[in-house]
Amino acid sequence: MLANILYLVGGLIVGIILGFIISRVITKKYLTKNPPINEKMIEAMMSSMGRKPSQKQINQVMREMNRYK
């Protein structure tokens, strides 16, 4: 009886760890193929706020976005 409970708890722990690792790999792969924001989106966002961004400003925002990946 105690052995069965230990097997159950061990299986749950292993399943949680494997599920976390697999979901993390899939999410990273998805984000590299489909980045959440690109330079055109940043330019459109800044233009909608009433200012024309320079390429230097766009590059600065992209660097900040990539820093937190």
PQR file of N, CA, C, O and H, with PARSE charges and radii, in Angstrom:
ATOM      1  N   MET A   1       0.826  -1.189   0.000 -0.4000 1.5000
ATOM      2  CA  MET A   1       0.000   0.000   0.000 -0.0000 2.0000
ATOM      3  C   MET A   1       0.878   1.264   0.000  0.5500 1.7000
ATOM      4  O   MET A   1       0.644   2.175  -0.794 -0.5500 1.4000
ATOM      5  N   LEU A   2       1.867   1.321   0.869 -0.4000 1.5000
ATOM      6  CA  LEU A   2       2.771   2.477   0.912 -0.0000 2.0000
ATOM      7  C   LEU A   2       3.565   2.590  -0.390  0.5500 1.7000
ATOM      8  O   LEU A   2       3.811   3.692  -0.881 -0.5500 1.4000
ATOM      9  H   LEU A   2       2.057   0.581   1.514  0.4000 1.0000
ATOM     10  N   ALA A   3       3.963   1.441  -0.945 -0.4000 1.5000
ATOM     11  CA  ALA A   3       4.711   1.455  -2.197 -0.0000 2.0000
ATOM     12  C   ALA A   3       3.852   2.031  -3.321  0.5500 1.7000
ATOM     13  O   ALA A   3       4.354   2.785  -4.154 -0.5500 1.4000
ATOM     14  H   ALA A   3       3.764   0.546  -0.547  0.4000 1.0000
ATOM     15  N   ASN A   4       2.564   1.687  -3.356 -0.4000 1.5000
ATOM     16  CA  ASN A   4       1.681   2.218  -4.395 -0.0000 2.0000
ATOM     17  C   ASN A   4       1.548   3.732  -4.296  0.5500 1.7000
ATOM     18  O   ASN A   4       1.521   4.421  -5.316 -0.5500 1.4000
ATOM     19  H   ASN A   4       2.156   1.074  -2.680  0.4000 1.0000
ATOM     20  N   ILE A   5       1.466   4.240  -3.102 -0.4000 1.5000
ATOM     21  CA  ILE A   5       1.349   5.687  -2.912 -0.0000 2.0000
ATOM     22  C   ILE A   5       2.640   6.372  -3.358  0.5500 1.7000
ATOM     23  O   ILE A   5       2.602   7.427  -3.991 -0.5500 1.4000
ATOM     24  H   ILE A   5       1.488   3.680  -2.274  0.4000 1.0000
ATOM     25  N   LEU A   6       3.781   5.769  -3.026 -0.4000 1.5000
ATOM     26  CA  LEU A   6       5.063   6.342  -3.454 -0.0000 2.0000
ATOM     27  C   LEU A   6       5.192   6.331  -4.973  0.5500 1.7000
ATOM     28  O   LEU A   6       5.693   7.294  -5.554 -0.5500 1.4000
ATOM     29  H   LEU A   6       3.813   4.912  -2.511  0.4000 1.0000
ATOM     30  N   TYR A   7       4.744   5.251  -5.627 -0.4000 1.5000
ATOM     31  CA  TYR A   7       4.770   5.192  -7.086 -0.0000 2.0000
ATOM     32  C   TYR A   7       3.877   6.276  -7.687  0.5500 1.7000
ATOM     33  O   TYR A   7       4.243   6.909  -8.677 -0.5500 1.4000
ATOM     34  H   TYR A   7       4.337   4.469  -5.155  0.4000 1.0000
ATOM     35  N   LEU A   8       2.726   6.483  -7.095 -0.4000 1.5000
ATOM     36  CA  LEU A   8       1.809   7.500  -7.577 -0.0000 2.0000
ATOM     37  C   LEU A   8       2.416   8.894  -7.441  0.5500 1.7000
ATOM     38  O   LEU A   8       2.372   9.685  -8.384 -0.5500 1.4000
ATOM     39  H   LEU A   8       2.429   5.969  -6.290  0.4000 1.0000
ATOM     40  N   VAL A   9       2.972   9.195  -6.290 -0.4000 1.5000
ATOM     41  CA  VAL A   9       3.586  10.509  -6.065 -0.0000 2.0000
ATOM     42  C   VAL A   9       4.789  10.694  -6.987  0.5500 1.7000
ATOM     43  O   VAL A   9       4.971  11.771  -7.555 -0.5500 1.4000
ATOM     44  H   VAL A   9       3.008   8.553  -5.524  0.4000 1.0000
ATOM     45  N   GLY A  10       5.605   9.665  -7.138 -0.4000 1.5000
ATOM     46  CA  GLY A  10       6.769   9.743  -8.028 -0.0000 2.0000
ATOM     47  C   GLY A  10       6.344   9.960  -9.471  0.5500 1.7000
ATOM     48  O   GLY A  10       6.946  10.755 -10.192 -0.5500 1.4000
ATOM     49  H   GLY A  10       5.457   8.790  -6.676  0.4000 1.0000
ATOM     50  N   GLY A  11       5.307   9.250  -9.887 -0.4000 1.5000
ATOM     51  CA  GLY A  11       4.801   9.420 -11.248 -0.0000 2.0000
ATOM     52  C   GLY A  11       4.260  10.812 -11.486  0.5500 1.7000
ATOM     53  O   GLY A  11       4.467  11.382 -12.557 -0.5500 1.4000
ATOM     54  H   GLY A  11       4.818   8.604  -9.301  0.4000 1.0000
ATOM     55  N   LEU A  12       3.572  11.368 -10.505 -0.4000 1.5000
ATOM     56  CA  LEU A  12       3.066  12.730 -10.631 -0.0000 2.0000
ATOM     57  C   LEU A  12       4.202  13.740 -10.755  0.5500 1.7000
ATOM     58  O   LEU A  12       4.139  14.652 -11.579 -0.5500 1.4000
ATOM     59  H   LEU A  12       3.404  10.905  -9.634  0.4000 1.0000
ATOM     60  N   ILE A  13       5.220  13.580  -9.953 -0.4000 1.5000
ATOM     61  CA  ILE A  13       6.355  14.513  -9.993 -0.0000 2.0000
ATOM     62  C   ILE A  13       7.064  14.437 -11.339  0.5500 1.7000
ATOM     63  O   ILE A  13       7.375  15.466 -11.938 -0.5500 1.4000
ATOM     64  H   ILE A  13       5.271  12.839  -9.283  0.4000 1.0000
ATOM     65  N   VAL A  14       7.319  13.222 -11.815 -0.4000 1.5000
ATOM     66  CA  VAL A  14       7.986  13.052 -13.110 -0.0000 2.0000
ATOM     67  C   VAL A  14       7.108  13.620 -14.226  0.5500 1.7000
ATOM     68  O   VAL A  14       7.623  14.267 -15.138 -0.5500 1.4000
ATOM     69  H   VAL A  14       7.066  12.386 -11.328  0.4000 1.0000
ATOM     70  N   GLY A  15       5.807  13.393 -14.171 -0.4000 1.5000
ATOM     71  CA  GLY A  15       4.895  13.910 -15.185 -0.0000 2.0000
ATOM     72  C   GLY A  15       4.859  15.423 -15.213  0.5500 1.7000
ATOM     73  O   GLY A  15       4.836  16.030 -16.284 -0.5500 1.4000
ATOM     74  H   GLY A  15       5.389  12.868 -13.430  0.4000 1.0000
ATOM     75  N   ILE A  16       4.854  16.025 -14.054 -0.4000 1.5000
ATOM     76  CA  ILE A  16       4.846  17.490 -13.991 -0.0000 2.0000
ATOM     77  C   ILE A  16       6.137  18.061 -14.574  0.5500 1.7000
ATOM     78  O   ILE A  16       6.102  19.032 -15.329 -0.5500 1.4000
ATOM     79  H   ILE A  16       4.873  15.532 -13.184  0.4000 1.0000
ATOM     80  N   ILE A  17       7.262  17.467 -14.231 -0.4000 1.5000
ATOM     81  CA  ILE A  17       8.546  17.950 -14.734 -0.0000 2.0000
ATOM     82  C   ILE A  17       8.624  17.786 -16.243  0.5500 1.7000
ATOM     83  O   ILE A  17       9.015  18.719 -16.945 -0.5500 1.4000
ATOM     84  H   ILE A  17       7.290  16.678 -13.617  0.4000 1.0000
ATOM     85  N   LEU A  18       8.258  16.610 -16.755 -0.4000 1.5000
ATOM     86  CA  LEU A  18       8.296  16.392 -18.204 -0.0000 2.0000
ATOM     87  C   LEU A  18       7.319  17.310 -18.932  0.5500 1.7000
ATOM     88  O   LEU A  18       7.648  17.840 -19.994 -0.5500 1.4000
ATOM     89  H   LEU A  18       7.941  15.852 -16.184  0.4000 1.0000
ATOM     90  N   GLY A  19       6.142  17.502 -18.387 -0.4000 1.5000
ATOM     91  CA  GLY A  19       5.173  18.402 -19.006 -0.0000 2.0000
ATOM     92  C   GLY A  19       5.679  19.827 -19.077  0.5500 1.7000
ATOM     93  O   GLY A  19       5.482  20.511 -20.081 -0.5500 1.4000
ATOM     94  H   GLY A  19       5.875  17.072 -17.525  0.4000 1.0000
ATOM     95  N   PHE A  20       6.327  20.276 -18.019 -0.4000 1.5000
ATOM     96  CA  PHE A  20       6.889  21.624 -18.003 -0.0000 2.0000
ATOM     97  C   PHE A  20       7.970  21.782 -19.062  0.5500 1.7000
ATOM     98  O   PHE A  20       7.988  22.770 -19.796 -0.5500 1.4000
ATOM     99  H   PHE A  20       6.487  19.720 -17.204  0.4000 1.0000
ATOM    100  N   ILE A  21       8.870  20.809 -19.141 -0.4000 1.5000
ATOM    101  CA  ILE A  21       9.982  20.887 -20.105 -0.0000 2.0000
ATOM    102  C   ILE A  21       9.454  20.857 -21.533  0.5500 1.7000
ATOM    103  O   ILE A  21       9.894  21.645 -22.371 -0.5500 1.4000
ATOM    104  H   ILE A  21       8.856  20.006 -18.545  0.4000 1.0000
ATOM    105  N   ILE A  22       8.523  19.965 -21.819 -0.4000 1.5000
ATOM    106  CA  ILE A  22       7.983  19.849 -23.174 -0.0000 2.0000
ATOM    107  C   ILE A  22       7.228  21.121 -23.565  0.5500 1.7000
ATOM    108  O   ILE A  22       7.392  21.616 -24.681 -0.5500 1.4000
ATOM    109  H   ILE A  22       8.166  19.325 -21.138  0.4000 1.0000
ATOM    110  N   SER A  23       6.412  21.650 -22.670 -0.4000 1.5000
ATOM    111  CA  SER A  23       5.670  22.868 -23.001 -0.0000 2.0000
ATOM    112  C   SER A  23       6.600  24.061 -23.185  0.5500 1.7000
ATOM    113  O   SER A  23       6.333  24.932 -24.012 -0.5500 1.4000
ATOM    114  H   SER A  23       6.278  21.248 -21.764  0.4000 1.0000
ATOM    115  N   ARG A  24       7.679  24.106 -22.428 -0.4000 1.5000
ATOM    116  CA  ARG A  24       8.635  25.201 -22.571 -0.0000 2.0000
ATOM    117  C   ARG A  24       9.331  25.147 -23.927  0.5500 1.7000
ATOM    118  O   ARG A  24       9.503  26.178 -24.578 -0.5500 1.4000
ATOM    119  H   ARG A  24       7.896  23.398 -21.756  0.4000 1.0000
ATOM    120  N   VAL A  25       9.734  23.945 -24.359 -0.4000 1.5000
ATOM    121  CA  VAL A  25      10.396  23.791 -25.653 -0.0000 2.0000
ATOM    122  C   VAL A  25       9.443  24.174 -26.784  0.5500 1.7000
ATOM    123  O   VAL A  25       9.840  24.872 -27.718 -0.5500 1.4000
ATOM    124  H   VAL A  25       9.594  23.108 -23.831  0.4000 1.0000
ATOM    125  N   ILE A  26       8.202  23.726 -26.708 -0.4000 1.5000
ATOM    126  CA  ILE A  26       7.225  24.038 -27.754 -0.0000 2.0000
ATOM    127  C   ILE A  26       6.958  25.540 -27.805  0.5500 1.7000
ATOM    128  O   ILE A  26       6.867  26.113 -28.891 -0.5500 1.4000
ATOM    129  H   ILE A  26       7.880  23.159 -25.950  0.4000 1.0000
ATOM    130  N   THR A  27       6.833  26.177 -26.657 -0.4000 1.5000
ATOM    131  CA  THR A  27       6.576  27.614 -26.619 -0.0000 2.0000
ATOM    132  C   THR A  27       7.749  28.405 -27.176  0.5500 1.7000
ATOM    133  O   THR A  27       7.544  29.361 -27.923 -0.5500 1.4000
ATOM    134  H   THR A  27       6.907  25.712 -25.775  0.4000 1.0000
ATOM    135  N   LYS A  28       8.971  28.027 -26.829 -0.4000 1.5000
ATOM    136  CA  LYS A  28      10.143  28.727 -27.371 -0.0000 2.0000
ATOM    137  C   LYS A  28      10.218  28.585 -28.880  0.5500 1.7000
ATOM    138  O   LYS A  28      10.519  29.552 -29.580 -0.5500 1.4000
ATOM    139  H   LYS A  28       9.138  27.250 -26.223  0.4000 1.0000
ATOM    140  N   LYS A  29       9.948  27.394 -29.386 -0.4000 1.5000
ATOM    141  CA  LYS A  29       9.981  27.167 -30.821 -0.0000 2.0000
ATOM    142  C   LYS A  29       8.922  28.013 -31.518  0.5500 1.7000
ATOM    143  O   LYS A  29       9.184  28.591 -32.573 -0.5500 1.4000
ATOM    144  H   LYS A  29       9.704  26.609 -28.818  0.4000 1.0000
ATOM    145  N   TYR A  30       7.736  28.089 -30.938 -0.4000 1.5000
ATOM    146  CA  TYR A  30       6.664  28.902 -31.517 -0.0000 2.0000
ATOM    147  C   TYR A  30       7.037  30.378 -31.546  0.5500 1.7000
ATOM    148  O   TYR A  30       6.799  31.061 -32.542 -0.5500 1.4000
ATOM    149  H   TYR A  30       7.523  27.620 -30.081  0.4000 1.0000
ATOM    150  N   LEU A  31       7.622  30.872 -30.459 -0.4000 1.5000
ATOM    151  CA  LEU A  31       7.969  32.288 -30.396 -0.0000 2.0000
ATOM    152  C   LEU A  31       9.115  32.656 -31.332  0.5500 1.7000
ATOM    153  O   LEU A  31       9.175  33.789 -31.810 -0.5500 1.4000
ATOM    154  H   LEU A  31       7.816  30.317 -29.650  0.4000 1.0000
ATOM    155  N   THR A  32      10.023  31.723 -31.602 -0.4000 1.5000
ATOM    156  CA  THR A  32      11.088  32.034 -32.562 -0.0000 2.0000
ATOM    157  C   THR A  32      10.533  32.075 -33.982  0.5500 1.7000
ATOM    158  O   THR A  32      10.996  32.870 -34.800 -0.5500 1.4000
ATOM    159  H   THR A  32       9.975  30.803 -31.213  0.4000 1.0000
ATOM    160  N   LYS A  33       9.552  31.233 -34.286 -0.4000 1.5000
ATOM    161  CA  LYS A  33       8.944  31.251 -35.614 -0.0000 2.0000
ATOM    162  C   LYS A  33       7.982  32.422 -35.777  0.5500 1.7000
ATOM    163  O   LYS A  33       7.867  32.974 -36.871 -0.5500 1.4000
ATOM    164  H   LYS A  33       9.176  30.587 -33.622  0.4000 1.0000
ATOM    165  N   ASN A  34       7.294  32.806 -34.713 -0.4000 1.5000
ATOM    166  CA  ASN A  34       6.297  33.876 -34.751 -0.0000 2.0000
ATOM    167  C   ASN A  34       6.590  34.891 -33.648  0.5500 1.7000
ATOM    168  O   ASN A  34       5.959  34.860 -32.591 -0.5500 1.4000
ATOM    169  H   ASN A  34       7.387  32.357 -33.824  0.4000 1.0000
ATOM    170  N   PRO A  35       7.538  35.783 -33.890 -0.5600 1.5000
ATOM    171  CA  PRO A  35       7.859  36.747 -32.840  0.2800 2.0000
ATOM    172  C   PRO A  35       6.653  37.617 -32.514  0.5500 1.7000
ATOM    173  O   PRO A  35       5.878  37.961 -33.406 -0.5500 1.4000
ATOM    174  N   PRO A  36       6.490  37.969 -31.257 -0.5600 1.5000
ATOM    175  CA  PRO A  36       5.306  38.714 -30.856  0.2800 2.0000
ATOM    176  C   PRO A  36       5.266  40.153 -31.382  0.5500 1.7000
ATOM    177  O   PRO A  36       4.184  40.728 -31.502 -0.5500 1.4000
ATOM    178  N   ILE A  37       6.413  40.738 -31.693 -0.4000 1.5000
ATOM    179  CA  ILE A  37       6.435  42.122 -32.174 -0.0000 2.0000
ATOM    180  C   ILE A  37       7.635  42.290 -33.097  0.5500 1.7000
ATOM    181  O   ILE A  37       8.693  41.703 -32.870 -0.5500 1.4000
ATOM    182  H   ILE A  37       7.292  40.271 -31.595  0.4000 1.0000
ATOM    183  N   ASN A  38       7.460  43.095 -34.138 -0.4000 1.5000
ATOM    184  CA  ASN A  38       8.566  43.355 -35.056 -0.0000 2.0000
ATOM    185  C   ASN A  38       8.679  44.858 -35.301  0.5500 1.7000
ATOM    186  O   ASN A  38       7.935  45.643 -34.713 -0.5500 1.4000
ATOM    187  H   ASN A  38       6.601  43.572 -34.323  0.4000 1.0000
ATOM    188  N   GLU A  39       9.601  45.254 -36.162 -0.4000 1.5000
ATOM    189  CA  GLU A  39       9.881  46.675 -36.368 -0.0000 2.0000
ATOM    190  C   GLU A  39       8.685  47.413 -36.967  0.5500 1.7000
ATOM    191  O   GLU A  39       8.418  48.560 -36.610 -0.5500 1.4000
ATOM    192  H   GLU A  39      10.206  44.617 -36.640  0.4000 1.0000
ATOM    193  N   LYS A  40       7.975  46.761 -37.868 -0.4000 1.5000
ATOM    194  CA  LYS A  40       6.814  47.420 -38.485 -0.0000 2.0000
ATOM    195  C   LYS A  40       5.718  47.683 -37.456  0.5500 1.7000
ATOM    196  O   LYS A  40       5.045  48.712 -37.508 -0.5500 1.4000
ATOM    197  H   LYS A  40       8.192  45.829 -38.158  0.4000 1.0000
ATOM    198  N   MET A  41       5.543  46.752 -36.524 -0.4000 1.5000
ATOM    199  CA  MET A  41       4.546  46.956 -35.474 -0.0000 2.0000
ATOM    200  C   MET A  41       4.936  48.124 -34.565  0.5500 1.7000
ATOM    201  O   MET A  41       4.086  48.920 -34.166 -0.5500 1.4000
ATOM    202  H   MET A  41       6.090  45.916 -36.482  0.4000 1.0000
ATOM    203  N   ILE A  42       6.221  48.219 -34.244 -0.4000 1.5000
ATOM    204  CA  ILE A  42       6.689  49.322 -33.394 -0.0000 2.0000
ATOM    205  C   ILE A  42       6.497  50.650 -34.113  0.5500 1.7000
ATOM    206  O   ILE A  42       6.059  51.629 -33.510 -0.5500 1.4000
ATOM    207  H   ILE A  42       6.912  47.573 -34.568  0.4000 1.0000
ATOM    208  N   GLU A  43       6.827  50.683 -35.403 -0.4000 1.5000
ATOM    209  CA  GLU A  43       6.656  51.910 -36.177 -0.0000 2.0000
ATOM    210  C   GLU A  43       5.181  52.318 -36.240  0.5500 1.7000
ATOM    211  O   GLU A  43       4.860  53.497 -36.090 -0.5500 1.4000
ATOM    212  H   GLU A  43       7.183  49.887 -35.893  0.4000 1.0000
ATOM    213  N   ALA A  44       4.292  51.359 -36.459 -0.4000 1.5000
ATOM    214  CA  ALA A  44       2.856  51.659 -36.513 -0.0000 2.0000
ATOM    215  C   ALA A  44       2.355  52.156 -35.163  0.5500 1.7000
ATOM    216  O   ALA A  44       1.537  53.073 -35.104 -0.5500 1.4000
ATOM    217  H   ALA A  44       4.554  50.402 -36.581  0.4000 1.0000
ATOM    218  N   MET A  45       2.843  51.552 -34.073 -0.4000 1.5000
ATOM    219  CA  MET A  45       2.414  51.967 -32.744 -0.0000 2.0000
ATOM    220  C   MET A  45       2.852  53.400 -32.455  0.5500 1.7000
ATOM    221  O   MET A  45       2.068  54.200 -31.946 -0.5500 1.4000
ATOM    222  H   MET A  45       3.508  50.807 -34.121  0.4000 1.0000
ATOM    223  N   MET A  46       4.099  53.721 -32.777 -0.4000 1.5000
ATOM    224  CA  MET A  46       4.591  55.071 -32.521 -0.0000 2.0000
ATOM    225  C   MET A  46       3.894  56.080 -33.441  0.5500 1.7000
ATOM    226  O   MET A  46       3.607  57.201 -33.022 -0.5500 1.4000
ATOM    227  H   MET A  46       4.736  53.071 -33.191  0.4000 1.0000
ATOM    228  N   SER A  47       3.624  55.693 -34.674 -0.4000 1.5000
ATOM    229  CA  SER A  47       2.927  56.593 -35.597 -0.0000 2.0000
ATOM    230  C   SER A  47       1.506  56.860 -35.128  0.5500 1.7000
ATOM    231  O   SER A  47       1.001  57.972 -35.285 -0.5500 1.4000
ATOM    232  H   SER A  47       3.857  54.782 -35.014  0.4000 1.0000
ATOM    233  N   SER A  48       0.858  55.854 -34.556 -0.4000 1.5000
ATOM    234  CA  SER A  48      -0.511  56.050 -34.074 -0.0000 2.0000
ATOM    235  C   SER A  48      -0.558  56.993 -32.869  0.5500 1.7000
ATOM    236  O   SER A  48      -1.593  57.588 -32.568 -0.5500 1.4000
ATOM    237  H   SER A  48       1.269  54.952 -34.429  0.4000 1.0000
ATOM    238  N   MET A  49       0.577  57.114 -32.194 -0.4000 1.5000
ATOM    239  CA  MET A  49       0.640  58.044 -31.058 -0.0000 2.0000
ATOM    240  C   MET A  49       0.981  59.459 -31.513  0.5500 1.7000
ATOM    241  O   MET A  49       1.124  60.361 -30.688 -0.5500 1.4000
ATOM    242  H   MET A  49       1.417  56.630 -32.439  0.4000 1.0000
ATOM    243  N   GLY A  50       1.112  59.655 -32.837 -0.4000 1.5000
ATOM    244  CA  GLY A  50       1.304  61.006 -33.358 -0.0000 2.0000
ATOM    245  C   GLY A  50       2.743  61.410 -33.567  0.5500 1.7000
ATOM    246  O   GLY A  50       3.033  62.604 -33.650 -0.5500 1.4000
ATOM    247  H   GLY A  50       0.995  58.921 -33.507  0.4000 1.0000
ATOM    248  N   ARG A  51       3.661  60.455 -33.657 -0.4000 1.5000
ATOM    249  CA  ARG A  51       5.043  60.831 -33.921 -0.0000 2.0000
ATOM    250  C   ARG A  51       5.657  59.861 -34.919  0.5500 1.7000
ATOM    251  O   ARG A  51       5.349  58.669 -34.920 -0.5500 1.4000
ATOM    252  H   ARG A  51       3.425  59.485 -33.590  0.4000 1.0000
ATOM    253  N   LYS A  52       6.521  60.384 -35.759 -0.4000 1.5000
ATOM    254  CA  LYS A  52       7.198  59.563 -36.756 -0.0000 2.0000
ATOM    255  C   LYS A  52       8.531  59.121 -36.165  0.5500 1.7000
ATOM    256  O   LYS A  52       9.426  59.946 -35.981 -0.5500 1.4000
ATOM    257  H   LYS A  52       6.771  61.353 -35.758  0.4000 1.0000
ATOM    258  N   PRO A  53       8.674  57.831 -35.866 -0.5600 1.5000
ATOM    259  CA  PRO A  53       9.922  57.369 -35.235  0.2800 2.0000
ATOM    260  C   PRO A  53      11.062  57.262 -36.240  0.5500 1.7000
ATOM    261  O   PRO A  53      10.857  56.931 -37.408 -0.5500 1.4000
ATOM    262  N   SER A  54      12.256  57.547 -35.759 -0.4000 1.5000
ATOM    263  CA  SER A  54      13.440  57.350 -36.589 -0.0000 2.0000
ATOM    264  C   SER A  54      13.862  55.885 -36.477  0.5500 1.7000
ATOM    265  O   SER A  54      13.413  55.162 -35.587 -0.5500 1.4000
ATOM    266  H   SER A  54      12.422  57.816 -34.811  0.4000 1.0000
ATOM    267  N   GLN A  55      14.727  55.465 -37.389 -0.4000 1.5000
ATOM    268  CA  GLN A  55      15.207  54.082 -37.362 -0.0000 2.0000
ATOM    269  C   GLN A  55      15.989  53.816 -36.073  0.5500 1.7000
ATOM    270  O   GLN A  55      15.965  52.704 -35.545 -0.5500 1.4000
ATOM    271  H   GLN A  55      15.092  56.052 -38.112  0.4000 1.0000
ATOM    272  N   LYS A  56      16.670  54.825 -35.580 -0.4000 1.5000
ATOM    273  CA  LYS A  56      17.426  54.676 -34.333 -0.0000 2.0000
ATOM    274  C   LYS A  56      16.485  54.373 -33.164  0.5500 1.7000
ATOM    275  O   LYS A  56      16.787  53.521 -32.328 -0.5500 1.4000
ATOM    276  H   LYS A  56      16.690  55.729 -36.009  0.4000 1.0000
ATOM    277  N   GLN A  57      15.343  55.072 -33.105 -0.4000 1.5000
ATOM    278  CA  GLN A  57      14.379  54.816 -32.040 -0.0000 2.0000
ATOM    279  C   GLN A  57      13.773  53.422 -32.153  0.5500 1.7000
ATOM    280  O   GLN A  57      13.573  52.737 -31.150 -0.5500 1.4000
ATOM    281  H   GLN A  57      15.098  55.764 -33.784  0.4000 1.0000
ATOM    282  N   ILE A  58      13.483  53.013 -33.384 -0.4000 1.5000
ATOM    283  CA  ILE A  58      12.928  51.671 -33.597 -0.0000 2.0000
ATOM    284  C   ILE A  58      13.927  50.613 -33.159  0.5500 1.7000
ATOM    285  O   ILE A  58      13.560  49.645 -32.494 -0.5500 1.4000
ATOM    286  H   ILE A  58      13.646  53.570 -34.199  0.4000 1.0000
ATOM    287  N   ASN A  59      15.192  50.796 -33.532 -0.4000 1.5000
ATOM    288  CA  ASN A  59      16.234  49.837 -33.140 -0.0000 2.0000
ATOM    289  C   ASN A  59      16.391  49.795 -31.625  0.5500 1.7000
ATOM    290  O   ASN A  59      16.609  48.726 -31.055 -0.5500 1.4000
ATOM    291  H   ASN A  59      15.490  51.583 -34.073  0.4000 1.0000
ATOM    292  N   GLN A  60      16.285  50.935 -30.975 -0.4000 1.5000
ATOM    293  CA  GLN A  60      16.411  50.995 -29.518 -0.0000 2.0000
ATOM    294  C   GLN A  60      15.284  50.213 -28.853  0.5500 1.7000
ATOM    295  O   GLN A  60      15.527  49.473 -27.899 -0.5500 1.4000
ATOM    296  H   GLN A  60      16.108  51.804 -31.438  0.4000 1.0000
ATOM    297  N   VAL A  61      14.065  50.364 -29.339 -0.4000 1.5000
ATOM    298  CA  VAL A  61      12.936  49.626 -28.776 -0.0000 2.0000
ATOM    299  C   VAL A  61      13.101  48.128 -29.032  0.5500 1.7000
ATOM    300  O   VAL A  61      12.805  47.319 -28.153 -0.5500 1.4000
ATOM    301  H   VAL A  61      13.867  50.964 -30.114  0.4000 1.0000
ATOM    302  N   MET A  62      13.568  47.752 -30.217 -0.4000 1.5000
ATOM    303  CA  MET A  62      13.775  46.329 -30.522 -0.0000 2.0000
ATOM    304  C   MET A  62      14.845  45.726 -29.614  0.5500 1.7000
ATOM    305  O   MET A  62      14.704  44.590 -29.160 -0.5500 1.4000
ATOM    306  H   MET A  62      13.809  48.410 -30.931  0.4000 1.0000
ATOM    307  N   ARG A  63      15.908  46.475 -29.347 -0.4000 1.5000
ATOM    308  CA  ARG A  63      16.945  45.974 -28.449 -0.0000 2.0000
ATOM    309  C   ARG A  63      16.383  45.739 -27.048  0.5500 1.7000
ATOM    310  O   ARG A  63      16.686  44.735 -26.402 -0.5500 1.4000
ATOM    311  H   ARG A  63      16.023  47.397 -29.716  0.4000 1.0000
ATOM    312  N   GLU A  64      15.563  46.679 -26.593 -0.4000 1.5000
ATOM    313  CA  GLU A  64      14.943  46.510 -25.267 -0.0000 2.0000
ATOM    314  C   GLU A  64      14.009  45.303 -25.237  0.5500 1.7000
ATOM    315  O   GLU A  64      13.968  44.570 -24.249 -0.5500 1.4000
ATOM    316  H   GLU A  64      15.317  47.494 -27.117  0.4000 1.0000
ATOM    317  N   MET A  65      13.268  45.101 -26.310 -0.4000 1.5000
ATOM    318  CA  MET A  65      12.346  43.953 -26.365 -0.0000 2.0000
ATOM    319  C   MET A  65      13.143  42.636 -26.362  0.5500 1.7000
ATOM    320  O   MET A  65      12.775  41.686 -25.672 -0.5500 1.4000
ATOM    321  H   MET A  65      13.302  45.696 -27.112  0.4000 1.0000
ATOM    322  N   ASN A  66      14.220  42.591 -27.129 -0.4000 1.5000
ATOM    323  CA  ASN A  66      15.021  41.366 -27.211 -0.0000 2.0000
ATOM    324  C   ASN A  66      15.779  41.093 -25.917  0.5500 1.7000
ATOM    325  O   ASN A  66      16.117  39.947 -25.621 -0.5500 1.4000
ATOM    326  H   ASN A  66      14.519  43.364 -27.690  0.4000 1.0000
ATOM    327  N   ARG A  67      16.041  42.134 -25.157 -0.4000 1.5000
ATOM    328  CA  ARG A  67      16.780  41.971 -23.907 -0.0000 2.0000
ATOM    329  C   ARG A  67      15.985  41.154 -22.888  0.5500 1.7000
ATOM    330  O   ARG A  67      16.570  40.475 -22.045 -0.5500 1.4000
ATOM    331  H   ARG A  67      15.767  43.065 -25.398  0.4000 1.0000
ATOM    332  N   TYR A  68      14.668  41.218 -22.965 -0.4000 1.5000
ATOM    333  CA  TYR A  68      13.832  40.538 -21.983 -0.0000 2.0000
ATOM    334  C   TYR A  68      13.262  39.216 -22.494  0.5500 1.7000
ATOM    335  O   TYR A  68      12.332  38.680 -21.892 -0.5500 1.4000
ATOM    336  H   TYR A  68      14.193  41.770 -23.650  0.4000 1.0000
ATOM    337  N   LYS A  69      13.790  38.691 -23.570 -0.4000 1.5000
ATOM    338  CA  LYS A  69      13.315  37.401 -24.086 -0.0000 2.0000
ATOM    339  C   LYS A  69      13.747  36.274 -23.201  0.5500 1.7000
ATOM    340  O   LYS A  69      13.437  35.116 -23.481 -0.5500 1.4000
ATOM    341  H   LYS A  69      14.545  39.127 -24.059  0.4000 1.0000
TER
END
